[in-house]
Amino acid sequence: MNEATAPEDWATGREPAVIHLFPGQGDFTVSALVRACRQGGPLRRPAEDVLPEVDRAGAEHGLPPLTPWLLGPKPPSTRRLSEAPTGTLQLTLYAASLTVHQALCAAHGSPAALVAVSFGEIAALAAAGAYSVADGARIAYDLARILATCPGGLTLLACSERTAAAILHRLGTAQVVVAVVNDGQETIVSGPEAELEAVEKYAAGRDVATARLRLPFSSHHPALGPQAEEFAAAVRSRTVLPARRPVYSAVAGRVYTQNEDLARRLADCLVRPAHLPRLLHTLTAHRRANAFFEAGTGSALSHSVQRVLAGHPHVSVHAPLADAAFPW
């Protein structure tokens, strides 16, 4: 990030603040995005601004343009998007987060800070101004291309981090690791599919519910060092711009500094775990947050934030695209 232009109070701010949440890839439905982008919908105008820039980047890799697809009369299903060329789904998710962010800014004012989880870091950094919308889309494509070389998968365990770690220890699955800690009731583990199946079976036998994420890759795993290096090199070719807002990273566990090596930090998302509770406690120690808005199509991240901040009664958490009554 550019040293000269970042706000002085990035790490602190005692006035009540609005925070935007940028989720990862595990909770995305295109139907909610399409509904909100229909003519007259709250996302229509920001989508018309964001999508052409994303399409410009996608066209460089032969991807189908998203603008006529998402804003046209016959929008795709999430399944169709997942079957489209590599990167199409990730560019759609990236565009969705930026579109919701811009719509929220128009309706409720600019956020004081951004919280990013995993893939959401790319959109959050673009929303902060550290990358242009088109370069953010290029980074999202680079990550999609590299994720296609990351074998394995991810499984959600309905338990705390401590319980998940105990399960892995007792089962002796050396290649499965804790990847993401959402809250005290949800932990995601990453590793080879055969070992994930063993973890799921063992957990179910101990009344711990499991769900395999519909993502055909592993992530947040130390074995992905070569992929992380490749991704860092790709990101480093993009221009870093002066950021206008602070970004709090669930992988770094802190706010990014003015001189951050963003290529390295984004690559860390492939090899290091994301810990949302630790980050939220850090953020609320720095800032008096009074409202969180999810800049995505689902509500999983918002639910985790609600659980983590249950002891903060004056903080409200919203998932706009999952709430038909949300006041735009």
N, C-alpha and C positions, 0 to 999 in steps of 0.2 A: 504494500500500500504506500501511497505517496506521503512522505514525511511532512511536507509543507502545508497540506490542506486538510488533514483530518481534524475533527473538532477536538478541543482541549479536554472536554469532559467525557471522552469515550468510555472510560472505565467507571465513572461515577455519575450520578444524577439523582438528586433527592426529591425532585418534583415527581408526582405520580406520572407514570409513563405507559404508553401503549406499545406492545411488543408484537411483532409478526413472527409466526412459527413456520418454518420451511421443512416439510417432512421428507423422508426418504421414499424409496420405491415400493414399499410393502403395502401401501393403502391408496390405491389409485383406481378411480372408475371414470371412464370417459362420459358416461351418461349425465352425471352431475355437471360436468363442464359444459356439455352441449346444451343442456337445459338453460343454464345461466347465460349462454352466448347467443341464444335465440334473439331475433329482432326485437328490440325493446328491452332485452334482459340486462341486468346490471353489469355483465362482463362483456357485452357486445363491443362497446367502443374501445376499452383497453385491449381486447383480443385483436381488434382491427389494427391496433398499433404494434402489438407484440408479434403476432404471427408472421407478417411479411419479413421481419428481421430474422426470425427463426428459419423461415423458408429459404432465405438467402444463403444461410449456412448449410442447410440440408441439401440444397441443390448442388453444392460443391461435391457431394458424395452420392449424387444420383437418387436422393430420397424423394418420395412423392411430396408435393406441396401440401401443407396442413391447412392453409387458409380456406381453400374451397371445400376441403374434406370436412373440417370441423364447423364451418359457418354455412355450408351448403345444405340442400334439402335432404341429403342422404348421408348423415354422419356415420362414422364407423363405430363398431362395438369395441370394447376393450380387447376382446379376443382377436378381432380383425387387426387391430393395431399391433398386438403381440406377434401376429403372423406376418406383418409387413417387414421390409428390409431392416437389418440391424440398425438400431439407432432411432427408428421412427417413434417407438413407444417412449424412449427417454426424452426425445425432443418435445413430444406432446406433454409429458409430465413437467418438463422444464418450462414450457410455454404456459401451462396451466398455472403453475406457481406464480410466475411473474404477472400473469393476467389478473389473478385474484389479488395479489399484492397491490397492483395499480388501482383496481376497483375499490379496495379497502382504503387506500390513500385518498381517493376522491370522495368517499362516503364519510370517513371518520378521521381524516387528517393523517399526516405522515407519522410513522412510528419512531420512537426514540431509539430503538435497537431491534436487531433481527436475531432470532435463534435458529440455528441450522443443524439438522441431523442428517449425516451421511450424504446421499445424493443431493439433498436439499441445500448443501453448501454452495453448489454452483449457482442456483437461482438466487440464493441470499446474497452472494457476492455481486451478482449482476444488479440486483435490486439496490444494493448499497452503492453502486456506481463503480466498483473496482474493476469490472469488465463491462464492455458494451453488451447489449442484448445478443448481437450476432456472435461475438466471441464466446459468450457464455454458452450459446448453442453449439459452437464448435467444440468446446470443452466437454459438453454433455455427450456429443457424438463420440469423441475420443474415448471417453469412459465406457460408453456402450460397446464400442469395438473391443476394448481391452477386457471388459467383463466377460465377453464371449469366450475368452481363453482362461477363465477362472473356474475350474471344475468344482463340482460339489453343490451344496445348497445351504439353505438357512431354515431353521425350525424355531418357532415360537413356543416357549415353555411358560405355562401359566403359574409362575412361581417367582420368588425373589432371586436376586443374583446369588446369594449365599446358598440357597437350595439348589439352584442350577449347577453351581460349582461343585457341590457335594455329590450330585448325581453323576457328573462327569468323572469325579475322582473315584467314586465307588465302582463305576462301570469300567474304568480304566481305558476310556476312549481318548488316547493321547492326541489324536488328530482333530478332535472336536474342541472348540474353544468358545468362551463367552464372547459374542460379537457386539451385542447392543443390550444395554439395560434401559428399558423404557420407564419402569417405575418399580415399586415394591411387589407388584403382582405379575410382571411380564419381563421375561429375559429371552433374548434371541441367541441361539448358538449357531456356529458355522463350522462346516467340515465336509468330508466325503459323504456321499449319499448313503453308502452301506453303514457307516458308523452312525449317521443321523437316524437311520431306521432303528438301530440298536438302542439309541438314546430314547427315541420315541416310545419304543416298546417297554423299556425299563421304567420310564417316567409314568406311563399309563398304568403300570402295575402298582404304582405308589400314589395313585389318584391325582397325578399332575397332568392336566390336559395339555395336549400338544397340537400344533398346526404347522404343516410344512408351507412356507411361503411360496407363492407362485412365481418364483424367480429362478431362472435356470442357471444359476451361478452361485458361488460362494463369495464372501466379502468380509472385511474386518478380520482377516486371518493372517497370521505372521508368515505363512508359507507363500504368500502372494508378493513377496519382495520384488521379483523380476518384473511383474506387472506394474507394481507401484513405481518402479524406476522408469519404465516406459511411459507411464501416464505423466509423471513429473516432467519428463522431457517434452512431451506434447504440450502440456500447460505452459511451460516456460516460453514457448514460442508466441504466446498471446500477450497483447499489450495490457499492462496493469495501469489503471487510471486512478485519479484521486477519489477515494471513497468518501461518501457523504454521511454514512451511518455506520455505527459499530455493528460488527457481526460476532455473535457468541457461538462458538463451535462445540458441539457435544463430543467430538473426537478430541479436540485440543483441551477441552474442559475449561475454557476461558474465553475472554474477548480477544480478538485478533488485534495486534498492535499496529502502529502506523508503518513500521518497516518490516512487516511479516513477509516471509517467503511463502507466498500463496501456492506456488506450484508444489512445494514440499508438503504443505498442510493438506492440500486436496489429495495428494497421493497417500497421505497417512490414513485416509478413509478406507483404503484397501487393506491395510495391515494392522491398524490399531482399533480397539473397541470404541464404541460411542456410549457415553454414560450420561443420560439425560438428567437424572436426579441431581448428580453432582454439579452439573452445569447450572441448573435452575437455582440451586442454593447459592452458587457463586453470583449469579445475576441478581437475585433478590437481596443479597448482601450489599451489592453495589447500587442498585436502583430500586425505587419505590414503584414497582410495576402495579398498575391497577386493572389492566385488561390485556389479554392475549387473544390474538386472532390467527387462526390457521390459514396459511396461504397455500392451500391444496384442495383437493376434491373430496377428501374424507374427513374422519373425525378421530382416528386412532391416536394421533399425536396430542390432540386437545384432551382426550380422556386421560392420557398419561400425565399431562401437565396438571389436570384437576386433581388427580390422586397424589401427585408429589406435593402440590401446594395446598392440600386440604387444610393445613393449619393457618392459611392466610385467608380469613373470611371475607376480606374486602377486595379480593382479586377475582375478576370474572374471566372465564375462558370460553371462547366461541369457535365453532366450526361452521363458517357461513354457508358453504355449499351443501352441508349435511343438514341444515336447518332452514326449512321452508319459510319460517317466520322471521328470519334474520332481517334487521332493518337496514337496507342499503341506502 
